[in-house]
Amino acid sequence: MTLQETTIEAGEIAAALGLGRPTFMRKVSQLVNEEGMPSRLPGRKRWSRAAIEIWIRTYGDRKAAQAVGARTAINIATDRAHLRAAYVNAGGPRVVVDNTGVGA
């Protein structure tokens, strides 16, 4: 195998991510630091093809899981606010139940 077969350059990675090369080059450090993308090979302007291929295969799954987690947190916060408003606006006597075990 040649070096060209075992490594990948920025333009190929950008295309795989649906980005232009200039956009990818601006985002590369963020992708490495925040998204777990493999770093460049030492002394080269290329990346390990195998490492990048594995990262790209799992990148979409990780982003989807993050989006679901964020939506879930938003939904919980929204539901909590609606319930709190419903209880406050219900009027009349209320029973407060502490099931946290903190006061026990």
PDB file as gemmi writes it, atoms N, CA and C in Angstrom:
CRYST1    1.000    1.000    1.000  90.00  90.00  90.00 P 1                      
ATOM      1  N   MET A   1       0.832  -1.191   0.000  1.00  0.00           N  
ATOM      2  CA  MET A   1       0.000   0.000   0.000  1.00  0.00           C  
ATOM      3  C   MET A   1       0.872   1.249   0.000  1.00  0.00           C  
ATOM      4  N   THR A   2       0.420   2.237  -0.722  1.00  0.00           N  
ATOM      5  CA  THR A   2       1.173   3.487  -0.787  1.00  0.00           C  
ATOM      6  C   THR A   2       0.676   4.449   0.282  1.00  0.00           C  
ATOM      7  N   LEU A   3       1.437   5.498   0.474  1.00  0.00           N  
ATOM      8  CA  LEU A   3       1.063   6.531   1.433  1.00  0.00           C  
ATOM      9  C   LEU A   3      -0.262   7.173   1.038  1.00  0.00           C  
ATOM     10  N   GLN A   4      -0.492   7.355  -0.264  1.00  0.00           N  
ATOM     11  CA  GLN A   4      -1.743   7.954  -0.738  1.00  0.00           C  
ATOM     12  C   GLN A   4      -2.945   7.069  -0.412  1.00  0.00           C  
ATOM     13  N   GLU A   5      -2.761   5.768  -0.383  1.00  0.00           N  
ATOM     14  CA  GLU A   5      -3.864   4.850  -0.096  1.00  0.00           C  
ATOM     15  C   GLU A   5      -4.183   4.779   1.393  1.00  0.00           C  
ATOM     16  N   THR A   6      -3.217   5.016   2.239  1.00  0.00           N  
ATOM     17  CA  THR A   6      -3.424   4.886   3.688  1.00  0.00           C  
ATOM     18  C   THR A   6      -3.704   6.215   4.377  1.00  0.00           C  
ATOM     19  N   THR A   7      -3.602   7.311   3.609  1.00  0.00           N  
ATOM     20  CA  THR A   7      -3.878   8.623   4.197  1.00  0.00           C  
ATOM     21  C   THR A   7      -4.960   9.321   3.379  1.00  0.00           C  
ATOM     22  N   ILE A   8      -5.507  10.376   3.968  1.00  0.00           N  
ATOM     23  CA  ILE A   8      -6.573  11.148   3.318  1.00  0.00           C  
ATOM     24  C   ILE A   8      -6.275  12.628   3.528  1.00  0.00           C  
ATOM     25  N   GLU A   9      -6.602  13.434   2.541  1.00  0.00           N  
ATOM     26  CA  GLU A   9      -6.319  14.873   2.649  1.00  0.00           C  
ATOM     27  C   GLU A   9      -7.598  15.640   2.968  1.00  0.00           C  
ATOM     28  N   ALA A  10      -7.424  16.901   3.290  1.00  0.00           N  
ATOM     29  CA  ALA A  10      -8.520  17.745   3.785  1.00  0.00           C  
ATOM     30  C   ALA A  10      -9.699  17.825   2.818  1.00  0.00           C  
ATOM     31  N   GLY A  11      -9.443  17.926   1.532  1.00  0.00           N  
ATOM     32  CA  GLY A  11     -10.518  18.037   0.558  1.00  0.00           C  
ATOM     33  C   GLY A  11     -11.435  16.824   0.552  1.00  0.00           C  
ATOM     34  N   GLU A  12     -10.859  15.637   0.698  1.00  0.00           N  
ATOM     35  CA  GLU A  12     -11.667  14.414   0.733  1.00  0.00           C  
ATOM     36  C   GLU A  12     -12.528  14.356   1.999  1.00  0.00           C  
ATOM     37  N   ILE A  13     -11.945  14.749   3.129  1.00  0.00           N  
ATOM     38  CA  ILE A  13     -12.704  14.756   4.386  1.00  0.00           C  
ATOM     39  C   ILE A  13     -13.832  15.775   4.296  1.00  0.00           C  
ATOM     40  N   ALA A  14     -13.522  16.958   3.766  1.00  0.00           N  
ATOM     41  CA  ALA A  14     -14.532  18.001   3.618  1.00  0.00           C  
ATOM     42  C   ALA A  14     -15.692  17.497   2.771  1.00  0.00           C  
ATOM     43  N   ALA A  15     -15.399  16.848   1.666  1.00  0.00           N  
ATOM     44  CA  ALA A  15     -16.447  16.327   0.782  1.00  0.00           C  
ATOM     45  C   ALA A  15     -17.297  15.286   1.503  1.00  0.00           C  
ATOM     46  N   ALA A  16     -16.657  14.428   2.289  1.00  0.00           N  
ATOM     47  CA  ALA A  16     -17.393  13.397   3.025  1.00  0.00           C  
ATOM     48  C   ALA A  16     -18.330  14.014   4.061  1.00  0.00           C  
ATOM     49  N   LEU A  17     -17.956  15.172   4.603  1.00  0.00           N  
ATOM     50  CA  LEU A  17     -18.779  15.854   5.603  1.00  0.00           C  
ATOM     51  C   LEU A  17     -19.770  16.836   4.964  1.00  0.00           C  
ATOM     52  N   GLY A  18     -19.699  16.981   3.645  1.00  0.00           N  
ATOM     53  CA  GLY A  18     -20.587  17.905   2.960  1.00  0.00           C  
ATOM     54  C   GLY A  18     -20.179  19.354   3.130  1.00  0.00           C  
ATOM     55  N   LEU A  19     -18.896  19.583   3.347  1.00  0.00           N  
ATOM     56  CA  LEU A  19     -18.367  20.938   3.531  1.00  0.00           C  
ATOM     57  C   LEU A  19     -17.423  21.278   2.391  1.00  0.00           C  
ATOM     58  N   GLY A  20     -17.225  22.570   2.176  1.00  0.00           N  
ATOM     59  CA  GLY A  20     -16.179  23.005   1.268  1.00  0.00           C  
ATOM     60  C   GLY A  20     -14.841  22.905   2.000  1.00  0.00           C  
ATOM     61  N   ARG A  21     -13.754  22.804   1.241  1.00  0.00           N  
ATOM     62  CA  ARG A  21     -12.439  22.688   1.870  1.00  0.00           C  
ATOM     63  C   ARG A  21     -12.122  23.877   2.772  1.00  0.00           C  
ATOM     64  N   PRO A  22     -12.383  25.130   2.339  1.00  0.00           N  
ATOM     65  CA  PRO A  22     -12.083  26.270   3.222  1.00  0.00           C  
ATOM     66  C   PRO A  22     -12.875  26.212   4.538  1.00  0.00           C  
ATOM     67  N   THR A  23     -14.137  25.822   4.460  1.00  0.00           N  
ATOM     68  CA  THR A  23     -14.962  25.708   5.673  1.00  0.00           C  
ATOM     69  C   THR A  23     -14.403  24.629   6.582  1.00  0.00           C  
ATOM     70  N   PHE A  24     -14.052  23.493   5.994  1.00  0.00           N  
ATOM     71  CA  PHE A  24     -13.479  22.402   6.780  1.00  0.00           C  
ATOM     72  C   PHE A  24     -12.192  22.859   7.473  1.00  0.00           C  
ATOM     73  N   MET A  25     -11.329  23.565   6.745  1.00  0.00           N  
ATOM     74  CA  MET A  25     -10.059  24.009   7.330  1.00  0.00           C  
ATOM     75  C   MET A  25     -10.285  24.986   8.481  1.00  0.00           C  
ATOM     76  N   ARG A  26     -11.347  25.802   8.400  1.00  0.00           N  
ATOM     77  CA  ARG A  26     -11.662  26.702   9.520  1.00  0.00           C  
ATOM     78  C   ARG A  26     -12.169  25.920  10.718  1.00  0.00           C  
ATOM     79  N   LYS A  27     -12.857  24.811  10.475  1.00  0.00           N  
ATOM     80  CA  LYS A  27     -13.475  24.045  11.558  1.00  0.00           C  
ATOM     81  C   LYS A  27     -12.638  22.883  12.067  1.00  0.00           C  
ATOM     82  N   VAL A  28     -11.511  22.609  11.456  1.00  0.00           N  
ATOM     83  CA  VAL A  28     -10.773  21.390  11.774  1.00  0.00           C  
ATOM     84  C   VAL A  28     -10.375  21.314  13.249  1.00  0.00           C  
ATOM     85  N   SER A  29      -9.913  22.398  13.842  1.00  0.00           N  
ATOM     86  CA  SER A  29      -9.507  22.331  15.247  1.00  0.00           C  
ATOM     87  C   SER A  29     -10.716  22.111  16.152  1.00  0.00           C  
ATOM     88  N   GLN A  30     -11.862  22.708  15.807  1.00  0.00           N  
ATOM     89  CA  GLN A  30     -13.091  22.476  16.579  1.00  0.00           C  
ATOM     90  C   GLN A  30     -13.524  21.014  16.452  1.00  0.00           C  
ATOM     91  N   LEU A  31     -13.435  20.454  15.251  1.00  0.00           N  
ATOM     92  CA  LEU A  31     -13.805  19.048  15.054  1.00  0.00           C  
ATOM     93  C   LEU A  31     -12.903  18.125  15.865  1.00  0.00           C  
ATOM     94  N   VAL A  32     -11.629  18.451  15.917  1.00  0.00           N  
ATOM     95  CA  VAL A  32     -10.681  17.632  16.682  1.00  0.00           C  
ATOM     96  C   VAL A  32     -10.940  17.779  18.180  1.00  0.00           C  
ATOM     97  N   ASN A  33     -11.072  19.012  18.659  1.00  0.00           N  
ATOM     98  CA  ASN A  33     -11.205  19.267  20.092  1.00  0.00           C  
ATOM     99  C   ASN A  33     -12.568  18.920  20.661  1.00  0.00           C  
ATOM    100  N   GLU A  34     -13.644  19.170  19.898  1.00  0.00           N  
ATOM    101  CA  GLU A  34     -14.993  19.015  20.437  1.00  0.00           C  
ATOM    102  C   GLU A  34     -15.745  17.811  19.898  1.00  0.00           C  
ATOM    103  N   GLU A  35     -15.383  17.342  18.708  1.00  0.00           N  
ATOM    104  CA  GLU A  35     -16.144  16.262  18.075  1.00  0.00           C  
ATOM    105  C   GLU A  35     -15.385  14.951  17.987  1.00  0.00           C  
ATOM    106  N   GLY A  36     -14.156  14.933  18.487  1.00  0.00           N  
ATOM    107  CA  GLY A  36     -13.403  13.684  18.528  1.00  0.00           C  
ATOM    108  C   GLY A  36     -12.768  13.260  17.217  1.00  0.00           C  
ATOM    109  N   MET A  37     -12.663  14.174  16.269  1.00  0.00           N  
ATOM    110  CA  MET A  37     -12.026  13.825  15.002  1.00  0.00           C  
ATOM    111  C   MET A  37     -10.535  13.563  15.234  1.00  0.00           C  
ATOM    112  N   PRO A  38      -9.988  12.550  14.573  1.00  0.00           N  
ATOM    113  CA  PRO A  38      -8.540  12.285  14.734  1.00  0.00           C  
ATOM    114  C   PRO A  38      -7.706  13.470  14.254  1.00  0.00           C  
ATOM    115  N   SER A  39      -6.577  13.665  14.884  1.00  0.00           N  
ATOM    116  CA  SER A  39      -5.658  14.738  14.498  1.00  0.00           C  
ATOM    117  C   SER A  39      -4.885  14.344  13.242  1.00  0.00           C  
ATOM    118  N   ARG A  40      -4.259  15.343  12.642  1.00  0.00           N  
ATOM    119  CA  ARG A  40      -3.396  15.078  11.487  1.00  0.00           C  
ATOM    120  C   ARG A  40      -2.252  14.165  11.902  1.00  0.00           C  
ATOM    121  N   LEU A  41      -1.706  13.497  10.922  1.00  0.00           N  
ATOM    122  CA  LEU A  41      -0.517  12.690  11.175  1.00  0.00           C  
ATOM    123  C   LEU A  41       0.665  13.623  11.420  1.00  0.00           C  
ATOM    124  N   PRO A  42       1.555  13.264  12.331  1.00  0.00           N  
ATOM    125  CA  PRO A  42       2.689  14.140  12.639  1.00  0.00           C  
ATOM    126  C   PRO A  42       3.529  14.438  11.390  1.00  0.00           C  
ATOM    127  N   GLY A  43       3.835  15.709  11.196  1.00  0.00           N  
ATOM    128  CA  GLY A  43       4.695  16.116  10.092  1.00  0.00           C  
ATOM    129  C   GLY A  43       4.029  16.067   8.730  1.00  0.00           C  
ATOM    130  N   ARG A  44       2.720  15.880   8.686  1.00  0.00           N  
ATOM    131  CA  ARG A  44       2.012  15.770   7.406  1.00  0.00           C  
ATOM    132  C   ARG A  44       0.786  16.669   7.402  1.00  0.00           C  
ATOM    133  N   LYS A  45       0.302  16.941   6.213  1.00  0.00           N  
ATOM    134  CA  LYS A  45      -0.953  17.672   6.064  1.00  0.00           C  
ATOM    135  C   LYS A  45      -2.044  16.682   5.660  1.00  0.00           C  
ATOM    136  N   ARG A  46      -1.946  15.481   6.199  1.00  0.00           N  
ATOM    137  CA  ARG A  46      -2.882  14.409   5.876  1.00  0.00           C  
ATOM    138  C   ARG A  46      -3.274  13.688   7.160  1.00  0.00           C  
ATOM    139  N   TRP A  47      -4.353  12.921   7.076  1.00  0.00           N  
ATOM    140  CA  TRP A  47      -4.871  12.159   8.196  1.00  0.00           C  
ATOM    141  C   TRP A  47      -4.831  10.672   7.854  1.00  0.00           C  
ATOM    142  N   SER A  48      -4.904   9.837   8.859  1.00  0.00           N  
ATOM    143  CA  SER A  48      -5.005   8.394   8.646  1.00  0.00           C  
ATOM    144  C   SER A  48      -6.374   8.099   8.038  1.00  0.00           C  
ATOM    145  N   ARG A  49      -6.385   7.465   6.870  1.00  0.00           N  
ATOM    146  CA  ARG A  49      -7.639   7.164   6.188  1.00  0.00           C  
ATOM    147  C   ARG A  49      -8.519   6.255   7.051  1.00  0.00           C  
ATOM    148  N   ALA A  50      -7.940   5.232   7.651  1.00  0.00           N  
ATOM    149  CA  ALA A  50      -8.723   4.294   8.470  1.00  0.00           C  
ATOM    150  C   ALA A  50      -9.359   5.007   9.661  1.00  0.00           C  
ATOM    151  N   ALA A  51      -8.588   5.855  10.343  1.00  0.00           N  
ATOM    152  CA  ALA A  51      -9.110   6.563  11.522  1.00  0.00           C  
ATOM    153  C   ALA A  51     -10.231   7.525  11.132  1.00  0.00           C  
ATOM    154  N   ILE A  52     -10.057   8.227  10.026  1.00  0.00           N  
ATOM    155  CA  ILE A  52     -11.087   9.172   9.571  1.00  0.00           C  
ATOM    156  C   ILE A  52     -12.342   8.425   9.134  1.00  0.00           C  
ATOM    157  N   GLU A  53     -12.186   7.314   8.434  1.00  0.00           N  
ATOM    158  CA  GLU A  53     -13.353   6.544   7.996  1.00  0.00           C  
ATOM    159  C   GLU A  53     -14.163   6.046   9.197  1.00  0.00           C  
ATOM    160  N   ILE A  54     -13.492   5.576  10.226  1.00  0.00           N  
ATOM    161  CA  ILE A  54     -14.194   5.131  11.440  1.00  0.00           C  
ATOM    162  C   ILE A  54     -14.897   6.310  12.097  1.00  0.00           C  
ATOM    163  N   TRP A  55     -14.209   7.437  12.206  1.00  0.00           N  
ATOM    164  CA  TRP A  55     -14.804   8.624  12.834  1.00  0.00           C  
ATOM    165  C   TRP A  55     -16.033   9.093  12.061  1.00  0.00           C  
ATOM    166  N   ILE A  56     -15.947   9.135  10.737  1.00  0.00           N  
ATOM    167  CA  ILE A  56     -17.083   9.592   9.926  1.00  0.00           C  
ATOM    168  C   ILE A  56     -18.266   8.644  10.094  1.00  0.00           C  
ATOM    169  N   ARG A  57     -18.027   7.338  10.136  1.00  0.00           N  
ATOM    170  CA  ARG A  57     -19.127   6.380  10.320  1.00  0.00           C  
ATOM    171  C   ARG A  57     -19.855   6.599  11.635  1.00  0.00           C  
ATOM    172  N   THR A  58     -19.146   6.965  12.688  1.00  0.00           N  
ATOM    173  CA  THR A  58     -19.765   7.138  13.997  1.00  0.00           C  
ATOM    174  C   THR A  58     -20.186   8.579  14.280  1.00  0.00           C  
ATOM    175  N   TYR A  59     -19.700   9.530  13.488  1.00  0.00           N  
ATOM    176  CA  TYR A  59     -19.979  10.950  13.717  1.00  0.00           C  
ATOM    177  C   TYR A  59     -21.470  11.243  13.624  1.00  0.00           C  
ATOM    178  N   GLY A  60     -22.128  10.746  12.613  1.00  0.00           N  
ATOM    179  CA  GLY A  60     -23.563  10.977  12.443  1.00  0.00           C  
ATOM    180  C   GLY A  60     -24.371  10.418  13.605  1.00  0.00           C  
ATOM    181  N   ASP A  61     -23.996   9.227  14.070  1.00  0.00           N  
ATOM    182  CA  ASP A  61     -24.691   8.621  15.212  1.00  0.00           C  
ATOM    183  C   ASP A  61     -24.529   9.463  16.470  1.00  0.00           C  
ATOM    184  N   ARG A  62     -23.316   9.967  16.695  1.00  0.00           N  
ATOM    185  CA  ARG A  62     -23.074  10.796  17.885  1.00  0.00           C  
ATOM    186  C   ARG A  62     -23.864  12.097  17.806  1.00  0.00           C  
ATOM    187  N   LYS A  63     -23.887  12.741  16.633  1.00  0.00           N  
ATOM    188  CA  LYS A  63     -24.614  13.996  16.490  1.00  0.00           C  
ATOM    189  C   LYS A  63     -26.111  13.776  16.682  1.00  0.00           C  
ATOM    190  N   ALA A  64     -26.636  12.667  16.173  1.00  0.00           N  
ATOM    191  CA  ALA A  64     -28.067  12.371  16.331  1.00  0.00           C  
ATOM    192  C   ALA A  64     -28.390  12.147  17.803  1.00  0.00           C  
ATOM    193  N   ALA A  65     -27.530  11.430  18.512  1.00  0.00           N  
ATOM    194  CA  ALA A  65     -27.757  11.177  19.941  1.00  0.00           C  
ATOM    195  C   ALA A  65     -27.713  12.479  20.732  1.00  0.00           C  
ATOM    196  N   GLN A  66     -26.803  13.384  20.377  1.00  0.00           N  
ATOM    197  CA  GLN A  66     -26.733  14.676  21.058  1.00  0.00           C  
ATOM    198  C   GLN A  66     -27.999  15.486  20.818  1.00  0.00           C  
ATOM    199  N   ALA A  67     -28.501  15.451  19.591  1.00  0.00           N  
ATOM    200  CA  ALA A  67     -29.716  16.204  19.256  1.00  0.00           C  
ATOM    201  C   ALA A  67     -30.913  15.656  20.021  1.00  0.00           C  
ATOM    202  N   VAL A  68     -31.018  14.332  20.124  1.00  0.00           N  
ATOM    203  CA  VAL A  68     -32.122  13.727  20.875  1.00  0.00           C  
ATOM    204  C   VAL A  68     -32.012  14.106  22.343  1.00  0.00           C  
ATOM    205  N   GLY A  69     -30.808  14.060  22.895  1.00  0.00           N  
ATOM    206  CA  GLY A  69     -30.601  14.446  24.292  1.00  0.00           C  
ATOM    207  C   GLY A  69     -30.990  15.883  24.549  1.00  0.00           C  
ATOM    208  N   ALA A  70     -30.638  16.768  23.629  1.00  0.00           N  
ATOM    209  CA  ALA A  70     -30.981  18.188  23.781  1.00  0.00           C  
ATOM    210  C   ALA A  70     -32.490  18.385  23.699  1.00  0.00           C  
ATOM    211  N   ARG A  71     -33.137  17.699  22.744  1.00  0.00           N  
ATOM    212  CA  ARG A  71     -34.593  17.821  22.627  1.00  0.00           C  
ATOM    213  C   ARG A  71     -35.275  17.277  23.868  1.00  0.00           C  
ATOM    214  N   THR A  72     -34.776  16.176  24.409  1.00  0.00           N  
ATOM    215  CA  THR A  72     -35.360  15.595  25.611  1.00  0.00           C  
ATOM    216  C   THR A  72     -35.264  16.570  26.773  1.00  0.00           C  
ATOM    217  N   ALA A  73     -34.112  17.193  26.947  1.00  0.00           N  
ATOM    218  CA  ALA A  73     -33.945  18.165  28.033  1.00  0.00           C  
ATOM    219  C   ALA A  73     -34.894  19.342  27.863  1.00  0.00           C  
ATOM    220  N   ILE A  74     -35.065  19.803  26.641  1.00  0.00           N  
ATOM    221  CA  ILE A  74     -35.987  20.912  26.385  1.00  0.00           C  
ATOM    222  C   ILE A  74     -37.416  20.486  26.687  1.00  0.00           C  
ATOM    223  N   ASN A  75     -37.778  19.276  26.249  1.00  0.00           N  
ATOM    224  CA  ASN A  75     -39.132  18.777  26.508  1.00  0.00           C  
ATOM    225  C   ASN A  75     -39.404  18.650  28.006  1.00  0.00           C  
ATOM    226  N   ILE A  76     -38.443  18.151  28.754  1.00  0.00           N  
ATOM    227  CA  ILE A  76     -38.609  18.007  30.207  1.00  0.00           C  
ATOM    228  C   ILE A  76     -38.794  19.378  30.843  1.00  0.00           C  
ATOM    229  N   ALA A  77     -37.980  20.337  30.456  1.00  0.00           N  
ATOM    230  CA  ALA A  77     -38.089  21.688  31.020  1.00  0.00           C  
ATOM    231  C   ALA A  77     -39.439  22.312  30.679  1.00  0.00           C  
ATOM    232  N   THR A  78     -39.896  22.115  29.452  1.00  0.00           N  
ATOM    233  CA  THR A  78     -41.192  22.657  29.042  1.00  0.00           C  
ATOM    234  C   THR A  78     -42.324  22.002  29.816  1.00  0.00           C  
ATOM    235  N   ASP A  79     -42.293  20.679  29.917  1.00  0.00           N  
ATOM    236  CA  ASP A  79     -43.331  19.961  30.664  1.00  0.00           C  
ATOM    237  C   ASP A  79     -43.348  20.382  32.132  1.00  0.00           C  
ATOM    238  N   ARG A  80     -42.172  20.546  32.710  1.00  0.00           N  
ATOM    239  CA  ARG A  80     -42.077  20.956  34.112  1.00  0.00           C  
ATOM    240  C   ARG A  80     -42.711  22.333  34.308  1.00  0.00           C  
ATOM    241  N   ALA A  81     -42.421  23.254  33.385  1.00  0.00           N  
ATOM    242  CA  ALA A  81     -42.983  24.606  33.482  1.00  0.00           C  
ATOM    243  C   ALA A  81     -44.506  24.575  33.350  1.00  0.00           C  
ATOM    244  N   HIS A  82     -45.027  23.759  32.448  1.00  0.00           N  
ATOM    245  CA  HIS A  82     -46.479  23.644  32.282  1.00  0.00           C  
ATOM    246  C   HIS A  82     -47.139  23.058  33.533  1.00  0.00           C  
ATOM    247  N   LEU A  83     -46.521  22.035  34.094  1.00  0.00           N  
ATOM    248  CA  LEU A  83     -47.071  21.437  35.313  1.00  0.00           C  
ATOM    249  C   LEU A  83     -47.049  22.424  36.475  1.00  0.00           C  
ATOM    250  N   ARG A  84     -45.948  23.129  36.619  1.00  0.00           N  
ATOM    251  CA  ARG A  84     -45.835  24.110  37.699  1.00  0.00           C  
ATOM    252  C   ARG A  84     -46.915  25.180  37.547  1.00  0.00           C  
ATOM    253  N   ALA A  85     -47.107  25.668  36.332  1.00  0.00           N  
ATOM    254  CA  ALA A  85     -48.128  26.683  36.077  1.00  0.00           C  
ATOM    255  C   ALA A  85     -49.513  26.127  36.367  1.00  0.00           C  
ATOM    256  N   ALA A  86     -49.773  24.881  36.003  1.00  0.00           N  
ATOM    257  CA  ALA A  86     -51.078  24.270  36.246  1.00  0.00           C  
ATOM    258  C   ALA A  86     -51.346  24.148  37.743  1.00  0.00           C  
ATOM    259  N   TYR A  87     -50.343  23.754  38.513  1.00  0.00           N  
ATOM    260  CA  TYR A  87     -50.522  23.606  39.958  1.00  0.00           C  
ATOM    261  C   TYR A  87     -50.726  24.959  40.632  1.00  0.00           C  
ATOM    262  N   VAL A  88     -49.994  25.967  40.207  1.00  0.00           N  
ATOM    263  CA  VAL A  88     -50.105  27.296  40.799  1.00  0.00           C  
ATOM    264  C   VAL A  88     -51.467  27.900  40.477  1.00  0.00           C  
ATOM    265  N   ASN A  89     -51.939  27.714  39.253  1.00  0.00           N  
ATOM    266  CA  ASN A  89     -53.197  28.295  38.816  1.00  0.00           C  
ATOM    267  C   ASN A  89     -54.421  27.489  39.235  1.00  0.00           C  
ATOM    268  N   ALA A  90     -54.232  26.306  39.797  1.00  0.00           N  
ATOM    269  CA  ALA A  90     -55.364  25.449  40.162  1.00  0.00           C  
ATOM    270  C   ALA A  90     -56.161  26.041  41.319  1.00  0.00           C  
ATOM    271  N   GLY A  91     -55.516  26.771  42.199  1.00  0.00           N  
ATOM    272  CA  GLY A  91     -56.197  27.380  43.346  1.00  0.00           C  
ATOM    273  C   GLY A  91     -56.653  26.330  44.344  1.00  0.00           C  
ATOM    274  N   GLY A  92     -57.242  26.792  45.421  1.00  0.00           N  
ATOM    275  CA  GLY A  92     -57.738  25.867  46.436  1.00  0.00           C  
ATOM    276  C   GLY A  92     -56.615  25.232  47.224  1.00  0.00           C  
ATOM    277  N   PRO A  93     -56.997  24.369  48.195  1.00  0.00           N  
ATOM    278  CA  PRO A  93     -55.978  23.731  49.021  1.00  0.00           C  
ATOM    279  C   PRO A  93     -55.116  22.774  48.202  1.00  0.00           C  
ATOM    280  N   ARG A  94     -53.863  22.739  48.555  1.00  0.00           N  
ATOM    281  CA  ARG A  94     -52.939  21.846  47.863  1.00  0.00           C  
ATOM    282  C   ARG A  94     -52.218  20.996  48.884  1.00  0.00           C  
ATOM    283  N   VAL A  95     -51.920  19.797  48.494  1.00  0.00           N  
ATOM    284  CA  VAL A  95     -51.150  18.895  49.339  1.00  0.00           C  
ATOM    285  C   VAL A  95     -49.757  18.811  48.732  1.00  0.00           C  
ATOM    286  N   VAL A  96     -48.766  19.039  49.570  1.00  0.00           N  
ATOM    287  CA  VAL A  96     -47.394  18.949  49.101  1.00  0.00           C  
ATOM    288  C   VAL A  96     -46.824  17.621  49.575  1.00  0.00           C  
ATOM    289  N   VAL A  97     -46.347  16.839  48.656  1.00  0.00           N  
ATOM    290  CA  VAL A  97     -45.773  15.533  48.980  1.00  0.00           C  
ATOM    291  C   VAL A  97     -44.284  15.595  48.671  1.00  0.00           C  
ATOM    292  N   ASP A  98     -43.490  15.288  49.694  1.00  0.00           N  
ATOM    293  CA  ASP A  98     -42.043  15.259  49.512  1.00  0.00           C  
ATOM    294  C   ASP A  98     -41.627  13.798  49.408  1.00  0.00           C  
ATOM    295  N   ASN A  99     -41.388  13.341  48.188  1.00  0.00           N  
ATOM    296  CA  ASN A  99     -40.969  11.958  48.008  1.00  0.00           C  
ATOM    297  C   ASN A  99     -39.498  11.854  47.663  1.00  0.00           C  
ATOM    298  N   THR A 100     -38.753  12.885  47.982  1.00  0.00           N  
ATOM    299  CA  THR A 100     -37.322  12.881  47.698  1.00  0.00           C  
ATOM    300  C   THR A 100     -36.528  12.151  48.761  1.00  0.00           C  
ATOM    301  N   GLY A 101     -37.098  12.028  49.955  1.00  0.00           N  
ATOM    302  CA  GLY A 101     -36.379  11.381  51.045  1.00  0.00           C  
ATOM    303  C   GLY A 101     -35.404  12.303  51.731  1.00  0.00           C  
ATOM    304  N   VAL A 102     -35.306  13.541  51.294  1.00  0.00           N  
ATOM    305  CA  VAL A 102     -34.349  14.489  51.870  1.00  0.00           C  
ATOM    306  C   VAL A 102     -34.766  14.867  53.291  1.00  0.00           C  
ATOM    307  N   GLY A 103     -36.065  15.050  53.525  1.00  0.00           N  
ATOM    308  CA  GLY A 103     -36.536  15.477  54.837  1.00  0.00           C  
ATOM    309  C   GLY A 103     -36.655  14.342  55.843  1.00  0.00           C  
ATOM    310  N   ALA A 104     -36.420  13.124  55.418  1.00  0.00           N  
ATOM    311  CA  ALA A 104     -36.604  11.967  56.310  1.00  0.00           C  
ATOM    312  C   ALA A 104     -35.478  11.809  57.270  1.00  0.00           C  
TER     313      ALA A 104                                                      
END                                                                             
